[in-house]
Amino acid sequence: MNEVTRYALWLLPAEPVSTAFADLIESLRKSYRGPVFAPHVTLLGWVTGNEEALAQATAQLAAQVEPITLRPVGLDGEPYYFRCFYLKLDKSEPLLRAHEKASALFSAGHSSDYLPHLSLIYGQLSAPQKTRLQKELIDTLSAEFVVDRVQLVHIAVAVADWRVVTTFALGSPS
């Protein structure tokens, strides 16, 4: 059976917030033995197609979407590896519009259960570990931040094998 080539579409935090999130992700990775990954907010998590066409669609999306201010609404975690522990974000109108535009451009089908979040660690944490992290981090992760770029990423089974295809500034003409 052939494996489907899968891509994801990410929104990237602007600096200096991106570096602060990267530092936090690295610290949690070291403490809880998770994989290395860049801070991002998944706009679409499952996109397939010709890489060149997907890169062109990413450029089109970047031209149609302005930078977005995101508001954290809490910390949460799930048993799912890629949603182990994350910063949950408000479903603001600009973010939902960006999700809808991306869904249309990438023929992904708009998802009403879209969960905007920024993962802080991938893996498996116990409930007490998540509760402790929530108490430790909630006050430091309450500030709004801006996402100013969109990135197309080739997703592989192993996080270490993920590959950035292209990145565009939001609001930039293609």
C-alpha positions in Angstrom: 0.0 0.0 0.0 1.3 3.4 -0.9 1.7 6.0 1.8 -0.2 9.3 1.0 2.1 12.3 0.8 0.7 14.6 3.5 1.2 18.3 4.1 0.1 20.7 6.8 -0.5 24.5 6.7 0.8 26.4 9.7 0.6 30.0 10.9 3.8 31.2 12.5 4.1 33.6 15.4 5.9 36.8 14.8 9.2 37.6 16.6 10.1 37.9 19.4 7.2 35.7 20.5 8.2 32.9 18.1 11.6 32.6 19.8 10.0 32.7 23.2 7.7 29.8 22.2 10.6 27.9 20.7 12.6 28.3 24.0 9.6 27.0 26.0 9.0 24.1 23.6 12.7 23.2 23.9 12.6 23.3 27.7 9.5 21.1 27.8 11.1 18.7 25.3 14.1 18.3 27.5 12.1 17.8 30.6 9.5 15.4 29.1 11.6 13.8 26.3 9.4 15.0 23.4 10.5 15.7 19.8 11.8 19.0 18.4 9.3 21.1 16.4 8.8 24.7 15.5 6.1 26.8 17.2 3.1 27.0 15.0 -0.7 27.2 14.9 -2.1 24.5 12.5 -4.5 26.0 10.0 -5.0 22.8 8.1 -3.5 19.5 9.3 -4.1 17.2 6.4 -3.5 18.4 2.9 -2.6 16.3 -0.1 -1.7 17.1 -3.7 1.1 18.1 -6.0 3.7 20.0 -3.9 4.2 22.7 -6.5 0.5 23.4 -6.7 0.2 23.4 -2.9 3.1 25.9 -2.7 1.2 28.1 -5.2 -2.0 27.8 -3.2 0.0 28.8 -0.1 1.2 32.0 -1.9 -2.4 32.8 -2.8 -3.6 32.3 0.7 -0.8 34.5 2.1 -1.9 37.3 -0.3 -5.5 37.0 0.9 -4.9 36.9 4.7 -3.5 39.7 6.8 -1.5 39.0 10.0 -3.8 37.8 12.8 -3.8 38.7 16.5 -4.5 35.5 18.5 -5.8 35.4 22.0 -4.9 32.5 24.4 -7.9 31.1 26.3 -6.2 28.5 28.4 -3.9 25.4 28.5 -5.2 22.0 27.7 -4.0 18.5 26.8 -5.4 15.3 25.2 -4.3 11.7 25.0 -3.5 12.3 21.3 0.3 12.5 20.7 0.2 15.7 18.7 -2.2 17.4 21.2 -0.5 16.2 24.3 -0.3 19.7 25.8 -1.1 23.0 24.1 -2.1 26.6 24.3 -5.7 26.8 23.3 -6.6 29.9 21.2 -9.8 31.9 20.7 -11.8 31.1 17.6 -11.7 34.7 16.4 -13.4 35.8 13.2 -10.1 36.6 11.4 -8.7 33.1 12.3 -11.9 31.3 11.3 -12.0 33.2 8.0 -8.4 32.2 7.4 -9.3 28.6 8.1 -12.2 28.8 5.7 -10.1 30.4 2.9 -7.4 27.8 3.4 -10.0 25.0 3.3 -11.4 26.4 0.0 -8.0 26.9 -1.6 -6.8 23.5 -0.6 -10.1 21.7 -1.2 -9.8 20.4 2.3 -13.4 20.9 3.4 -14.1 23.4 6.2 -14.0 21.8 9.6 -16.5 23.0 12.1 -14.5 21.3 14.8 -11.4 23.3 14.1 -9.4 23.6 17.3 -6.9 26.5 17.1 -4.0 25.8 19.3 -0.2 26.1 19.6 1.3 22.8 20.8 3.9 23.0 23.5 4.9 19.4 23.7 4.2 16.2 21.7 4.1 12.9 23.5 2.3 11.4 26.5 2.0 13.2 29.8 0.0 12.1 32.8 -2.9 14.1 34.1 -0.9 15.3 37.2 2.0 16.4 34.9 -0.5 18.4 32.7 -2.1 20.0 35.8 1.3 21.0 37.2 2.3 22.5 33.8 -1.0 24.4 33.6 -0.4 26.0 37.0 3.3 26.8 36.2 2.6 28.3 32.7 -0.9 29.9 32.7 0.2 33.3 33.8 3.2 33.5 31.4 1.1 32.4 28.4 -1.9 34.7 28.6 -0.7 37.5 26.3 -2.1 38.0 22.8 0.4 37.4 19.9 0.4 37.9 16.2 0.9 35.3 13.5 2.5 36.9 10.4 3.5 34.0 8.1 2.0 30.9 6.6 4.1 27.8 6.0 3.5 24.7 4.0 5.2 21.7 5.7 5.6 18.1 4.3 4.6 15.8 7.2 6.2 12.4 7.6 5.6 9.7 10.2 8.6 10.9 12.3 8.5 14.5 13.4 12.3 14.7 12.7 11.5 14.1 9.1 9.1 17.0 8.7 10.3 19.4 6.0 9.3 23.0 5.3 8.3 23.4 1.7 7.7 27.2 1.6 6.9 30.1 3.8 5.1 33.4 2.9 4.4 36.6 4.9 0.7 37.1 5.4 -0.7 40.0 3.5 2.1 39.8 0.8 1.2 39.7 -2.9 2.0 36.5 -4.6 
